[in-house]
Amino acid sequence: MQEPALDRATAPPARAGLGQRLPSLTGLRFIAAFMVVLCHIGINLLPRVAPDQIPLIGLFHGFGAVGVSFFFILSGFVLTWVARDTDTKIRFWRRRFFKIYPNHLVTFVAACLLAATAGHALSARDTTTTLFLVHSWIPDQQLQYNLWSNTPTWSLACEVLFYLSFPLLLPLVRKIRAGLLWLSFAVTYAAIWAVPLVAGALLTTGEVQPGTGLPWLPVWLMTFFPPARMLEFVLGMVVAQIVINGRWIRLPLPVAIVLPVIAMLAQGVVPLRFGFVVVTAVPLALLIGAAANADVIGRGSVFGGRTMVFLGEISYALYLVHWLVVAYGWIGRTSPTWGGDPAATSTWPMVLVLAGLTIAASLVLAWLLYTLVERPVMRRWSRPARPRQDVPVTT
């Protein structure tokens, strides 16, 4: 049966957008990274002034979870969007290595030096597994929530699996017939739903995660276990193929922006055992697809402006440096969790000042890390497979 014609105003011809820059996605990267920053600032400062506001503190926890899920879906989308038939596995892996590891190495060394200066011991297991980005594979709460290491790097351990698997996954995703792409989207999301169901049914004993009352093993599997989180990466790959093949739906970007906000608010009525990914994965995937489609058809968005693109470019550096500022800066020095006395910082004005100083310092350090490490390394060693005139967005 002949397939219905597509509206040229809402969908590009098949594969016409390959290599096209997507500035809106670059800008959205900063929003996602900033949500993680707000999460770590909020969960450490809010209990000092509003310890009884559990829903508000939970909302800040949700900021971090949504930000990380956005990055996982975005990685799958962008890598599929810019993939080249002439590329090789070695070239691809080389580019990914030089994209993520130099920044990680610099912040890892900084974390170790800061911990030693502050008198905090890091075990050989913690340092070794974190250095080689395999710590998310180990179901140990102390390892995943170690305050003195660079805690956000657990997501990089997931990204390593994504990158290693991508050259194998891409041919499979590309083989999906255009008419079955949305069905594939639904099947992938069903698999995301199945993760907490299976984890909750099979892993019901053992230690409990503080603050939730949930068994730790299901939480680890839903949150940290790389193969489980790779489903979001695959979802992003499928969305990229939908846009590339001109199958995108009539979803205005303003509407797509609202959907993740509604999903975050809905998290309060969803049982904790389902985690955050189940509620927000589809809205985030639709937002990414809508933003990319807006750029492809020339409409653009506020996220693609020069300032937002710059902030998006330093977002990976921001993601890696901000926890060090939180843990070893003004917040960490006064936090009861880390041995400080919160009495002097238990007012809203002081808390807001601490939050502002932490954000400002994180942005400055992120810019320095991007300027002195990430950008020079990428220019020197992360060369494309062949010379190109376009410079696509990177994850």
C-alpha atoms as a printed R data frame, in Angstrom:
    type eleno elety resid chain resno      x       y      z
1   ATOM     1    CA   MET     A     1  0.000   0.000  0.000
2   ATOM     2    CA   GLN     A     2  1.336   3.440 -0.860
3   ATOM     3    CA   GLU     A     3  2.383   5.438  2.191
4   ATOM     4    CA   PRO     A     4  0.821   8.885  2.760
5   ATOM     5    CA   ALA     A     5  2.742  11.908  1.558
6   ATOM     6    CA   LEU     A     6  4.645  13.933  4.125
7   ATOM     7    CA   ASP     A     7  4.191  17.633  4.711
8   ATOM     8    CA   ARG     A     8  7.317  19.355  3.399
9   ATOM     9    CA   ALA     A     9  6.939  22.048  6.035
10  ATOM    10    CA   THR     A    10  7.337  19.613  8.890
11  ATOM    11    CA   ALA     A    11  9.643  16.878  7.635
12  ATOM    12    CA   PRO     A    12 12.843  16.808  5.597
13  ATOM    13    CA   PRO     A    13 13.393  14.367  2.751
14  ATOM    14    CA   ALA     A    14 14.869  11.044  3.778
15  ATOM    15    CA   ARG     A    15 18.458  11.402  5.018
16  ATOM    16    CA   ALA     A    16 18.572  15.033  3.823
17  ATOM    17    CA   GLY     A    17 19.574  16.308  7.239
18  ATOM    18    CA   LEU     A    18 22.682  14.192  7.704
19  ATOM    19    CA   GLY     A    19 25.574  16.346  8.827
20  ATOM    20    CA   GLN     A    20 23.396  19.434  9.288
21  ATOM    21    CA   ARG     A    21 24.171  21.370 12.416
22  ATOM    22    CA   LEU     A    22 21.575  21.253 15.182
23  ATOM    23    CA   PRO     A    23 22.259  24.289 17.394
24  ATOM    24    CA   SER     A    24 19.036  23.864 19.367
25  ATOM    25    CA   LEU     A    25 20.253  20.526 20.691
26  ATOM    26    CA   THR     A    26 23.548  22.102 21.691
27  ATOM    27    CA   GLY     A    27 21.682  24.741 23.676
28  ATOM    28    CA   LEU     A    28 19.450  22.138 25.280
29  ATOM    29    CA   ARG     A    29 22.563  20.325 26.461
30  ATOM    30    CA   PHE     A    30 23.250  23.235 28.792
31  ATOM    31    CA   ILE     A    31 19.718  23.092 30.201
32  ATOM    32    CA   ALA     A    32 20.226  19.401 30.992
33  ATOM    33    CA   ALA     A    33 23.638  19.954 32.577
34  ATOM    34    CA   PHE     A    34 22.332  22.905 34.588
35  ATOM    35    CA   MET     A    35 19.503  20.733 35.927
36  ATOM    36    CA   VAL     A    36 22.106  18.336 37.305
37  ATOM    37    CA   VAL     A    37 23.930  21.280 38.893
38  ATOM    38    CA   LEU     A    38 20.681  22.504 40.472
39  ATOM    39    CA   CYS     A    39 19.990  18.996 41.720
40  ATOM    40    CA   HIS     A    40 23.261  18.716 43.624
41  ATOM    41    CA   ILE     A    41 23.018  22.242 44.983
42  ATOM    42    CA   GLY     A    42 19.375  21.875 45.968
43  ATOM    43    CA   ILE     A    43 19.587  18.529 47.752
44  ATOM    44    CA   ASN     A    44 22.487  19.831 49.836
45  ATOM    45    CA   LEU     A    45 21.116  23.288 50.659
46  ATOM    46    CA   LEU     A    46 17.342  22.872 50.899
47  ATOM    47    CA   PRO     A    47 17.405  20.552 53.933
48  ATOM    48    CA   ARG     A    48 19.037  23.386 55.900
49  ATOM    49    CA   VAL     A    49 16.173  25.826 55.399
50  ATOM    50    CA   ALA     A    50 13.230  23.617 54.460
51  ATOM    51    CA   PRO     A    51 13.815  20.129 55.919
52  ATOM    52    CA   ASP     A    52 10.068  19.463 55.998
53  ATOM    53    CA   GLN     A    53  9.607  20.210 52.276
54  ATOM    54    CA   ILE     A    54 10.172  16.650 51.131
55  ATOM    55    CA   PRO     A    55  8.309  17.071 47.786
56  ATOM    56    CA   LEU     A    56 10.470  20.105 46.931
57  ATOM    57    CA   ILE     A    57 13.667  18.236 47.758
58  ATOM    58    CA   GLY     A    58 12.371  15.317 45.703
59  ATOM    59    CA   LEU     A    59 11.806  17.674 42.778
60  ATOM    60    CA   PHE     A    60 15.483  18.643 42.858
61  ATOM    61    CA   HIS     A    61 16.400  14.966 42.851
62  ATOM    62    CA   GLY     A    62 14.250  14.705 39.745
63  ATOM    63    CA   PHE     A    63 16.164  17.522 38.070
64  ATOM    64    CA   GLY     A    64 19.330  15.442 38.146
65  ATOM    65    CA   ALA     A    65 17.646  12.283 36.937
66  ATOM    66    CA   VAL     A    66 15.970  14.066 34.028
67  ATOM    67    CA   GLY     A    67 19.193  15.815 33.041
68  ATOM    68    CA   VAL     A    68 21.128  12.556 32.849
69  ATOM    69    CA   SER     A    69 18.349  10.777 30.955
70  ATOM    70    CA   PHE     A    70 18.298  13.642 28.455
71  ATOM    71    CA   PHE     A    71 22.032  13.194 27.851
72  ATOM    72    CA   PHE     A    72 21.650   9.455 27.276
73  ATOM    73    CA   ILE     A    73 18.859   9.929 24.726
74  ATOM    74    CA   LEU     A    74 20.681  12.833 23.091
75  ATOM    75    CA   SER     A    75 23.849  10.756 22.688
76  ATOM    76    CA   GLY     A    76 21.975   8.130 20.704
77  ATOM    77    CA   PHE     A    77 20.287  10.761 18.567
78  ATOM    78    CA   VAL     A    78 23.355  12.826 17.706
79  ATOM    79    CA   LEU     A    79 25.703   9.908 17.043
80  ATOM    80    CA   THR     A    80 23.125   8.444 14.647
81  ATOM    81    CA   TRP     A    81 22.567  11.835 13.019
82  ATOM    82    CA   VAL     A    82 26.240  12.443 12.238
83  ATOM    83    CA   ALA     A    83 27.244   8.830 11.504
84  ATOM    84    CA   ARG     A    84 29.138   8.421  8.240
85  ATOM    85    CA   ASP     A    85 29.184   5.350  6.053
86  ATOM    86    CA   THR     A    86 32.897   5.914  5.411
87  ATOM    87    CA   ASP     A    87 33.766   5.845  9.098
88  ATOM    88    CA   THR     A    88 35.459   2.934 10.846
89  ATOM    89    CA   LYS     A    89 35.028   1.547 14.345
90  ATOM    90    CA   ILE     A    90 38.543   2.583 15.335
91  ATOM    91    CA   ARG     A    91 38.086   6.162 14.148
92  ATOM    92    CA   PHE     A    92 34.738   6.407 15.880
93  ATOM    93    CA   TRP     A    93 36.072   5.023 19.175
94  ATOM    94    CA   ARG     A    94 39.094   7.325 18.965
95  ATOM    95    CA   ARG     A    95 36.879  10.382 18.640
96  ATOM    96    CA   ARG     A    96 34.686   9.291 21.537
97  ATOM    97    CA   PHE     A    97 37.726   8.588 23.725
98  ATOM    98    CA   PHE     A    98 39.209  12.018 23.166
99  ATOM    99    CA   LYS     A    99 35.805  13.592 23.680
100 ATOM   100    CA   ILE     A   100 35.155  12.242 27.166
101 ATOM   101    CA   TYR     A   101 38.370  10.953 28.720
102 ATOM   102    CA   PRO     A   102 40.732  13.969 28.901
103 ATOM   103    CA   ASN     A   103 38.171  16.025 30.852
104 ATOM   104    CA   HIS     A   104 37.482  13.029 33.050
105 ATOM   105    CA   LEU     A   105 41.167  12.493 33.733
106 ATOM   106    CA   VAL     A   106 41.732  16.125 34.707
107 ATOM   107    CA   THR     A   107 38.757  16.229 37.067
108 ATOM   108    CA   PHE     A   108 39.630  12.792 38.463
109 ATOM   109    CA   VAL     A   109 43.128  13.975 39.407
110 ATOM   110    CA   ALA     A   110 41.623  17.161 40.870
111 ATOM   111    CA   ALA     A   111 39.180  15.112 42.953
112 ATOM   112    CA   CYS     A   112 41.974  12.911 44.311
113 ATOM   113    CA   LEU     A   113 44.122  15.930 45.214
114 ATOM   114    CA   LEU     A   114 41.206  17.707 46.871
115 ATOM   115    CA   ALA     A   115 40.286  14.593 48.831
116 ATOM   116    CA   ALA     A   116 43.881  14.138 50.010
117 ATOM   117    CA   THR     A   117 44.170  17.813 50.986
118 ATOM   118    CA   ALA     A   118 40.930  17.590 52.960
119 ATOM   119    CA   GLY     A   119 42.064  14.418 54.697
120 ATOM   120    CA   HIS     A   120 39.541  12.104 53.067
121 ATOM   121    CA   ALA     A   121 40.764   8.668 52.091
122 ATOM   122    CA   LEU     A   122 39.767   7.081 48.790
123 ATOM   123    CA   SER     A   123 40.096   3.321 48.568
124 ATOM   124    CA   ALA     A   124 42.131   1.655 45.835
125 ATOM   125    CA   ARG     A   125 38.943   0.077 44.488
126 ATOM   126    CA   ASP     A   126 37.099   3.393 44.301
127 ATOM   127    CA   THR     A   127 39.923   5.230 42.583
128 ATOM   128    CA   THR     A   128 40.756   2.444 40.136
129 ATOM   129    CA   THR     A   129 37.201   1.706 39.039
130 ATOM   130    CA   THR     A   130 36.413   5.412 38.714
131 ATOM   131    CA   LEU     A   131 39.597   6.111 36.746
132 ATOM   132    CA   PHE     A   132 38.747   3.414 34.206
133 ATOM   133    CA   LEU     A   133 35.015   4.244 34.219
134 ATOM   134    CA   VAL     A   134 33.725   0.830 35.233
135 ATOM   135    CA   HIS     A   135 32.297   1.767 38.644
136 ATOM   136    CA   SER     A   136 28.658   1.791 37.504
137 ATOM   137    CA   TRP     A   137 28.894  -1.955 36.954
138 ATOM   138    CA   ILE     A   138 29.447  -2.558 40.688
139 ATOM   139    CA   PRO     A   139 26.289  -2.587 42.867
140 ATOM   140    CA   ASP     A   140 27.853  -0.885 45.883
141 ATOM   141    CA   GLN     A   141 26.206   2.165 47.447
142 ATOM   142    CA   GLN     A   142 29.428   3.446 48.954
143 ATOM   143    CA   LEU     A   143 31.057   3.431 45.544
144 ATOM   144    CA   GLN     A   144 28.176   5.075 43.680
145 ATOM   145    CA   TYR     A   145 27.558   7.770 46.307
146 ATOM   146    CA   ASN     A   146 31.140   8.420 47.403
147 ATOM   147    CA   LEU     A   147 31.078  12.083 48.373
148 ATOM   148    CA   TRP     A   148 34.799  12.582 47.899
149 ATOM   149    CA   SER     A   149 35.151  11.253 44.366
150 ATOM   150    CA   ASN     A   150 33.596  12.955 41.339
151 ATOM   151    CA   THR     A   151 30.203  11.322 41.806
152 ATOM   152    CA   PRO     A   152 28.581  12.325 38.446
153 ATOM   153    CA   THR     A   153 31.131  10.232 36.537
154 ATOM   154    CA   TRP     A   154 28.930   7.159 37.025
155 ATOM   155    CA   SER     A   155 27.067   8.250 33.880
156 ATOM   156    CA   LEU     A   156 30.324   8.225 31.890
157 ATOM   157    CA   ALA     A   157 30.664   4.521 32.664
158 ATOM   158    CA   CYS     A   158 27.297   4.079 30.954
159 ATOM   159    CA   GLU     A   159 28.375   6.197 27.990
160 ATOM   160    CA   VAL     A   160 31.451   4.004 27.528
161 ATOM   161    CA   LEU     A   161 29.164   1.020 26.930
162 ATOM   162    CA   PHE     A   162 27.041   3.095 24.539
163 ATOM   163    CA   TYR     A   163 30.060   4.101 22.495
164 ATOM   164    CA   LEU     A   164 31.493   0.597 22.367
165 ATOM   165    CA   SER     A   165 28.127  -0.754 21.196
166 ATOM   166    CA   PHE     A   166 27.195   1.987 18.735
167 ATOM   167    CA   PRO     A   167 29.026   0.614 15.658
168 ATOM   168    CA   LEU     A   168 27.165  -2.653 16.205
169 ATOM   169    CA   LEU     A   169 23.778  -1.073 16.896
170 ATOM   170    CA   LEU     A   170 23.767   1.454 14.044
171 ATOM   171    CA   PRO     A   171 23.414  -1.060 11.171
172 ATOM   172    CA   LEU     A   172 20.544  -2.725 13.013
173 ATOM   173    CA   VAL     A   173 18.683   0.537 13.605
174 ATOM   174    CA   ARG     A   174 19.244   1.634 10.020
175 ATOM   175    CA   LYS     A   175 17.686  -1.600  8.777
176 ATOM   176    CA   ILE     A   176 14.354  -0.735 10.395
177 ATOM   177    CA   ARG     A   177 11.857   0.087  7.662
178 ATOM   178    CA   ALA     A   178 10.598   3.664  7.748
179 ATOM   179    CA   GLY     A   179  7.037   2.518  8.339
180 ATOM   180    CA   LEU     A   180  8.090   0.565 11.446
181 ATOM   181    CA   LEU     A   181 10.174   3.244 13.143
182 ATOM   182    CA   TRP     A   182  7.437   4.475 15.451
183 ATOM   183    CA   LEU     A   183  6.608   0.884 16.360
184 ATOM   184    CA   SER     A   184 10.292   0.409 17.206
185 ATOM   185    CA   PHE     A   185 10.061   3.533 19.345
186 ATOM   186    CA   ALA     A   186  7.145   1.995 21.258
187 ATOM   187    CA   VAL     A   187  8.927  -1.349 21.681
188 ATOM   188    CA   THR     A   188 12.040   0.369 23.052
189 ATOM   189    CA   TYR     A   189  9.942   2.316 25.514
190 ATOM   190    CA   ALA     A   190  8.194  -0.880 26.573
191 ATOM   191    CA   ALA     A   191 11.624  -2.316 27.357
192 ATOM   192    CA   ILE     A   192 12.348   0.756 29.496
193 ATOM   193    CA   TRP     A   193  9.111   0.073 31.373
194 ATOM   194    CA   ALA     A   194 10.138  -3.556 31.868
195 ATOM   195    CA   VAL     A   195 13.388  -2.682 33.685
196 ATOM   196    CA   PRO     A   196 11.820  -1.580 37.009
197 ATOM   197    CA   LEU     A   197  9.217  -4.350 36.795
198 ATOM   198    CA   VAL     A   198 11.861  -7.045 36.407
199 ATOM   199    CA   ALA     A   199 14.207  -5.448 38.940
200 ATOM   200    CA   GLY     A   200 11.477  -5.122 41.535
201 ATOM   201    CA   ALA     A   201 10.351  -8.712 41.049
202 ATOM   202    CA   LEU     A   202 13.766 -10.359 41.122
203 ATOM   203    CA   LEU     A   203 15.829  -8.202 43.490
204 ATOM   204    CA   THR     A   204 13.799  -7.793 46.666
205 ATOM   205    CA   THR     A   205 16.333  -8.466 49.421
206 ATOM   206    CA   GLY     A   206 19.538  -6.911 50.697
207 ATOM   207    CA   GLU     A   207 20.423  -3.437 51.943
208 ATOM   208    CA   VAL     A   208 18.039  -0.520 51.556
209 ATOM   209    CA   GLN     A   209 18.744   2.802 49.876
210 ATOM   210    CA   PRO     A   210 18.505   5.577 52.488
211 ATOM   211    CA   GLY     A   211 15.665   8.020 52.001
212 ATOM   212    CA   THR     A   212 13.596   5.750 49.773
213 ATOM   213    CA   GLY     A   213 13.035   2.526 51.695
214 ATOM   214    CA   LEU     A   214 13.647   0.635 48.452
215 ATOM   215    CA   PRO     A   215 16.010  -2.341 48.196
216 ATOM   216    CA   TRP     A   216 19.340  -1.109 46.872
217 ATOM   217    CA   LEU     A   217 19.824  -3.668 44.108
218 ATOM   218    CA   PRO     A   218 16.714  -2.671 42.094
219 ATOM   219    CA   VAL     A   219 17.693   0.988 42.478
220 ATOM   220    CA   TRP     A   220 21.194   0.234 41.215
221 ATOM   221    CA   LEU     A   221 19.877  -1.749 38.250
222 ATOM   222    CA   MET     A   222 17.395   0.972 37.257
223 ATOM   223    CA   THR     A   223 19.757   3.888 37.819
224 ATOM   224    CA   PHE     A   224 23.393   2.892 37.387
225 ATOM   225    CA   PHE     A   225 23.570  -0.415 35.501
226 ATOM   226    CA   PRO     A   226 24.874   0.491 32.001
227 ATOM   227    CA   PRO     A   227 22.913  -2.112 29.963
228 ATOM   228    CA   ALA     A   228 19.642  -0.916 31.493
229 ATOM   229    CA   ARG     A   229 20.416   2.730 30.722
230 ATOM   230    CA   MET     A   230 21.448   1.840 27.168
231 ATOM   231    CA   LEU     A   231 17.753   1.544 26.308
232 ATOM   232    CA   GLU     A   232 17.531   5.352 26.459
233 ATOM   233    CA   PHE     A   233 20.490   5.572 24.100
234 ATOM   234    CA   VAL     A   234 18.723   3.236 21.658
235 ATOM   235    CA   LEU     A   235 15.555   5.320 21.975
236 ATOM   236    CA   GLY     A   236 17.564   8.345 20.849
237 ATOM   237    CA   MET     A   237 18.921   6.399 17.880
238 ATOM   238    CA   VAL     A   238 15.405   5.481 16.791
239 ATOM   239    CA   VAL     A   239 14.225   9.093 17.090
240 ATOM   240    CA   ALA     A   240 17.136  10.188 14.880
241 ATOM   241    CA   GLN     A   241 16.105   7.681 12.235
242 ATOM   242    CA   ILE     A   242 12.528   8.950 12.425
243 ATOM   243    CA   VAL     A   243 13.666  12.515 11.716
244 ATOM   244    CA   ILE     A   244 16.171  11.445  9.044
245 ATOM   245    CA   ASN     A   245 13.530   9.437  7.213
246 ATOM   246    CA   GLY     A   246 11.014  12.272  7.273
247 ATOM   247    CA   ARG     A   247  8.629  10.522  9.648
248 ATOM   248    CA   TRP     A   248  8.493  13.162 12.324
249 ATOM   249    CA   ILE     A   249  5.055  14.067 13.675
250 ATOM   250    CA   ARG     A   250  3.386  17.488 13.827
251 ATOM   251    CA   LEU     A   251  4.660  18.367 17.303
252 ATOM   252    CA   PRO     A   252  5.445  22.077 17.756
253 ATOM   253    CA   LEU     A   253  8.570  22.724 19.781
254 ATOM   254    CA   PRO     A   254  6.739  24.861 22.400
255 ATOM   255    CA   VAL     A   255  4.469  21.913 23.122
256 ATOM   256    CA   ALA     A   256  7.417  19.524 23.236
257 ATOM   257    CA   ILE     A   257  9.101  21.763 25.822
258 ATOM   258    CA   VAL     A   258  6.088  21.547 28.120
259 ATOM   259    CA   LEU     A   259  5.869  17.745 28.017
260 ATOM   260    CA   PRO     A   260  8.993  17.042 30.156
261 ATOM   261    CA   VAL     A   261  7.813  19.643 32.688
262 ATOM   262    CA   ILE     A   262  4.481  17.849 33.033
263 ATOM   263    CA   ALA     A   263  6.297  14.518 33.315
264 ATOM   264    CA   MET     A   264  8.534  15.822 36.105
265 ATOM   265    CA   LEU     A   265  5.509  17.029 38.051
266 ATOM   266    CA   ALA     A   266  3.848  13.658 37.479
267 ATOM   267    CA   GLN     A   267  6.769  11.891 39.129
268 ATOM   268    CA   GLY     A   268  5.245  12.756 42.482
269 ATOM   269    CA   VAL     A   269  2.297  10.431 41.862
270 ATOM   270    CA   VAL     A   270  4.265   7.555 40.338
271 ATOM   271    CA   PRO     A   271  5.567   4.888 42.741
272 ATOM   272    CA   LEU     A   272  9.256   5.311 43.534
273 ATOM   273    CA   ARG     A   273  9.972   1.778 42.389
274 ATOM   274    CA   PHE     A   274  9.460   2.933 38.789
275 ATOM   275    CA   GLY     A   275 12.271   5.434 39.112
276 ATOM   276    CA   PHE     A   276 12.441   8.548 36.946
277 ATOM   277    CA   VAL     A   277 13.228   7.179 33.502
278 ATOM   278    CA   VAL     A   278  9.865   5.530 32.866
279 ATOM   279    CA   VAL     A   279  7.976   8.797 33.300
280 ATOM   280    CA   THR     A   280 10.266  11.145 31.391
281 ATOM   281    CA   ALA     A   281 11.895   9.089 28.601
282 ATOM   282    CA   VAL     A   282  9.207   9.666 25.982
283 ATOM   283    CA   PRO     A   283  8.744  13.418 26.675
284 ATOM   284    CA   LEU     A   284 12.523  13.925 26.507
285 ATOM   285    CA   ALA     A   285 12.787  11.938 23.266
286 ATOM   286    CA   LEU     A   286  9.962  13.981 21.744
287 ATOM   287    CA   LEU     A   287 11.655  17.209 22.833
288 ATOM   288    CA   ILE     A   288 14.922  16.178 21.174
289 ATOM   289    CA   GLY     A   289 13.155  15.182 17.977
290 ATOM   290    CA   ALA     A   290 11.093  18.378 17.864
291 ATOM   291    CA   ALA     A   291 14.137  20.602 18.472
292 ATOM   292    CA   ALA     A   292 16.135  18.816 15.776
293 ATOM   293    CA   ASN     A   293 13.259  19.021 13.317
294 ATOM   294    CA   ALA     A   294 12.872  22.748 14.006
295 ATOM   295    CA   ASP     A   295 16.510  23.275 13.032
296 ATOM   296    CA   VAL     A   296 16.217  21.057  9.953
297 ATOM   297    CA   ILE     A   297 13.245  22.933  8.517
298 ATOM   298    CA   GLY     A   298 14.811  26.316  9.297
299 ATOM   299    CA   ARG     A   299 12.586  27.471 12.127
300 ATOM   300    CA   GLY     A   300 15.266  27.217 14.803
301 ATOM   301    CA   SER     A   301 14.597  28.040 18.440
302 ATOM   302    CA   VAL     A   302 15.715  30.163 21.350
303 ATOM   303    CA   PHE     A   303 18.014  27.313 22.348
304 ATOM   304    CA   GLY     A   304 20.046  27.778 19.163
305 ATOM   305    CA   GLY     A   305 21.188  31.336 19.931
306 ATOM   306    CA   ARG     A   306 24.859  32.192 20.275
307 ATOM   307    CA   THR     A   307 24.857  32.340 24.085
308 ATOM   308    CA   MET     A   308 22.989  29.073 24.499
309 ATOM   309    CA   VAL     A   309 25.248  27.317 21.987
310 ATOM   310    CA   PHE     A   310 28.324  28.519 23.875
311 ATOM   311    CA   LEU     A   311 26.882  27.309 27.171
312 ATOM   312    CA   GLY     A   312 26.013  24.013 25.496
313 ATOM   313    CA   GLU     A   313 29.587  23.628 24.310
314 ATOM   314    CA   ILE     A   314 30.914  23.897 27.876
315 ATOM   315    CA   SER     A   315 28.111  21.757 29.339
316 ATOM   316    CA   TYR     A   316 30.165  18.556 29.483
317 ATOM   317    CA   ALA     A   317 32.907  20.385 31.370
318 ATOM   318    CA   LEU     A   318 30.258  21.902 33.646
319 ATOM   319    CA   TYR     A   319 28.845  18.456 34.353
320 ATOM   320    CA   LEU     A   320 32.269  17.227 35.477
321 ATOM   321    CA   VAL     A   321 33.494  20.193 37.524
322 ATOM   322    CA   HIS     A   322 30.404  21.280 39.423
323 ATOM   323    CA   TRP     A   323 30.424  18.437 41.942
324 ATOM   324    CA   LEU     A   324 33.964  19.317 42.987
325 ATOM   325    CA   VAL     A   325 32.785  22.877 43.654
326 ATOM   326    CA   VAL     A   326 29.802  21.569 45.634
327 ATOM   327    CA   ALA     A   327 31.812  19.062 47.682
328 ATOM   328    CA   TYR     A   328 34.922  21.122 48.338
329 ATOM   329    CA   GLY     A   329 33.566  24.649 48.080
330 ATOM   330    CA   TRP     A   330 31.319  26.739 50.296
331 ATOM   331    CA   ILE     A   331 28.528  24.155 50.414
332 ATOM   332    CA   GLY     A   332 30.735  21.232 51.373
333 ATOM   333    CA   ARG     A   333 32.631  23.157 54.044
334 ATOM   334    CA   THR     A   334 29.404  24.072 55.844
335 ATOM   335    CA   SER     A   335 27.430  20.877 55.238
336 ATOM   336    CA   PRO     A   336 26.634  18.634 58.211
337 ATOM   337    CA   THR     A   337 26.914  15.687 55.846
338 ATOM   338    CA   TRP     A   338 30.585  16.508 55.358
339 ATOM   339    CA   GLY     A   339 31.358  17.538 58.924
340 ATOM   340    CA   GLY     A   340 30.481  21.237 58.734
341 ATOM   341    CA   ASP     A   341 28.233  23.330 60.949
342 ATOM   342    CA   PRO     A   342 25.071  24.427 59.130
343 ATOM   343    CA   ALA     A   343 23.987  26.880 61.833
344 ATOM   344    CA   ALA     A   344 25.564  29.854 60.111
345 ATOM   345    CA   THR     A   345 24.020  29.065 56.758
346 ATOM   346    CA   SER     A   346 20.473  28.137 57.724
347 ATOM   347    CA   THR     A   347 18.790  31.266 56.331
348 ATOM   348    CA   TRP     A   348 17.372  31.697 52.860
349 ATOM   349    CA   PRO     A   349 19.568  34.686 51.948
350 ATOM   350    CA   MET     A   350 22.749  32.821 52.850
351 ATOM   351    CA   VAL     A   351 21.610  29.680 51.041
352 ATOM   352    CA   LEU     A   352 20.856  31.674 47.889
353 ATOM   353    CA   VAL     A   353 24.265  33.347 48.093
354 ATOM   354    CA   LEU     A   354 25.977  29.957 48.419
355 ATOM   355    CA   ALA     A   355 24.010  28.633 45.457
356 ATOM   356    CA   GLY     A   356 24.907  31.648 43.321
357 ATOM   357    CA   LEU     A   357 28.607  31.453 44.208
358 ATOM   358    CA   THR     A   358 28.662  27.723 43.446
359 ATOM   359    CA   ILE     A   359 27.005  28.194 40.052
360 ATOM   360    CA   ALA     A   360 29.320  31.070 39.120
361 ATOM   361    CA   ALA     A   361 32.471  29.181 40.149
362 ATOM   362    CA   SER     A   362 31.310  26.073 38.294
363 ATOM   363    CA   LEU     A   363 30.710  28.022 35.089
364 ATOM   364    CA   VAL     A   364 34.135  29.671 35.247
365 ATOM   365    CA   LEU     A   365 35.903  26.359 35.879
366 ATOM   366    CA   ALA     A   366 33.869  24.701 33.116
367 ATOM   367    CA   TRP     A   367 34.933  27.399 30.662
368 ATOM   368    CA   LEU     A   368 38.574  26.933 31.662
369 ATOM   369    CA   LEU     A   369 38.361  23.147 31.324
370 ATOM   370    CA   TYR     A   370 36.701  23.470 27.921
371 ATOM   371    CA   THR     A   371 39.157  26.107 26.697
372 ATOM   372    CA   LEU     A   372 42.373  24.573 28.020
373 ATOM   373    CA   VAL     A   373 41.643  20.848 27.705
374 ATOM   374    CA   GLU     A   374 38.534  19.760 25.818
375 ATOM   375    CA   ARG     A   375 38.678  22.016 22.764
376 ATOM   376    CA   PRO     A   376 42.449  21.698 22.117
377 ATOM   377    CA   VAL     A   377 42.305  17.917 22.493
378 ATOM   378    CA   MET     A   378 39.325  17.623 20.185
379 ATOM   379    CA   ARG     A   379 41.006  19.776 17.546
380 ATOM   380    CA   ARG     A   380 44.263  17.861 17.762
381 ATOM   381    CA   TRP     A   381 43.179  14.237 18.041
382 ATOM   382    CA   SER     A   382 39.466  13.960 17.354
383 ATOM   383    CA   ARG     A   383 39.596  14.341 13.582
384 ATOM   384    CA   PRO     A   384 36.656  13.294 11.383
385 ATOM   385    CA   ALA     A   385 37.046  10.374  9.032
386 ATOM   386    CA   ARG     A   386 37.504  12.746  6.074
387 ATOM   387    CA   PRO     A   387 37.534  16.540  5.677
388 ATOM   388    CA   ARG     A   388 34.068  18.091  5.878
389 ATOM   389    CA   GLN     A   389 32.771  21.609  5.573
390 ATOM   390    CA   ASP     A   390 30.064  21.228  8.192
391 ATOM   391    CA   VAL     A   391 30.757  20.884 11.899
392 ATOM   392    CA   PRO     A   392 27.897  18.895 13.437
393 ATOM   393    CA   VAL     A   393 26.877  19.180 17.053
394 ATOM   394    CA   THR     A   394 28.719  16.792 19.369
395 ATOM   395    CA   THR     A   395 27.612  15.007 22.481
